[in-house]
């Protein structure tokens, strides 16, 4: 009987620790070390697809017109050769864009010339990061 009473008191004490007295938001998940995962990347990819507008005509003009010198912008294209969808982030001091790239597809954007760009994203369970100085059209293939 005494053991039952003690375990009941302990249980009640633990339950009361979970009460949210101030109605503060309760965090049910905690970020991992990098803050990203394959599941998070897939969710971000799906959400980004709803609003993303590719710059197909501008990129094709840039590539076909052999990088016109008086054009202040140039193209970056990334081929995703992995089995996973990815979101590529392209950023510099004056530029930021997220590009959804499906598995086996090519993602692209136009960027201002003559700047350093950080390219980053999650590819399956691997992180990709690179910094490149872009002055002409730039193309890479990424695989895991």
N, C-alpha and C positions, 0 to 999 in steps of 0.2 A: 504494500500500500504506500509506504514511504517513498519507494522508488518511482511509482506512478505519479505521485504528487510532485516530486522533484523534476521529473522529465516534463510534466505539464507546465510547470513554472518556467523551465528553460525554453520550452517551445513558445510559450506566450511572450517571453522576453525577446526571442529572436523575431517573432512575427511583428512585434511593436517597432522593431528597428527598421522595418520596411515601410512604415507609415510616412507619407509625404506631407508633413504638417504645413509647410509653407506653399503648397501647390507649385513647387518648382518643377521644371521639366525633368523627367527621369530619363537618363541615358541608358538605353538597353544594349547598345553595341558600342564597342570601343575601337578606335582606329588601330590598325596594325602599325608596325614600325614605319613603313613607307607611306601609309595612308591610302594605298591603292591595292587593288587585287584584280584578278581576272573577272570576277563577278561584277565588281564596281565598274570596270572598263566596259563590260558588255552593256550594263545599264546606261552608262554615259553615252556609248555609241548609239544605242536605240533612241535615247532622248534627243541627241544631236541630229540624227537623221530627219527628225520631224521638222526642223527649221533650217537645216543646212542648204545653202544655195551654191553649187559649184560654179567656178569661173571658167567654164569650158572654152568659150569663144576667145576670151582674152589669152588663156594659156596656149591654145592652138595658134593664134596669131603670133604670139611671142616665139613659139618654136618654129613655125613655118617661115617667119620673116627674118630668121637668122639674127635675132637679138639686135634690133634696131638701136643704134647708139644714142639717139636723142629721146628714146623712151625712158622715163625715170623708173620704170618698174620692170621686173623680170619674173620668171616662173620657177617654182620649186615643185618637183613631182617625186612622189615616193611610192614604190611598188611594194605591196605587202605580200610577201611570198610565204607567209606562215599560215597555219590552219585556223588562226584566230582573228577576229575583228579587232581593230585597234582605233584609238583616237590619238592623232598626232597633234602635239601642240607646237606651234611655230611662234617664237617671240623674239622681240628685240626691244630697244628703247622706245620706239614709236610704233610698234606693231605687235598685235596679239591675235592669234586665230587658232581654233581647234578644228581639225579636219577628220571626219569619220572615214576610215578606210577598211572596206570589207576584205575578208580573206581572199587572196588571189587577185585583188583589184589594185588600181592606181588612184591615189589621191593627189590633189594638186592645188596650188594657189598662186596668186601674184603677190609679190612683195617689192618694196622699194629697194633699188640697187645700192650697192656699196655699203652694206651694213653687216655686222655680226649677228647671226641668228642662232638661237638655241632651239634645237629640235629635240622633242622628248615624247615619250609615250610608253605604255605597257604593251608588250607583245607576248601573248599567252601568259606565262608566269615570269617573264623577264622584263627588266626595265631597259629602255633604249634612251640614251642621251648623247647628243653631239652638238658641238658648236662649230659653225661654218661661216666664213666671210663670203657673202653672195654678191657677185658683180655681174654674172651672166646666168643664163638658165642653168639650173642644178637638178640632177636626177640621181636617186639612189634606190637600191633594192634592199629590203630588210627581210630577214628570215630568222626563225628561232633555232 
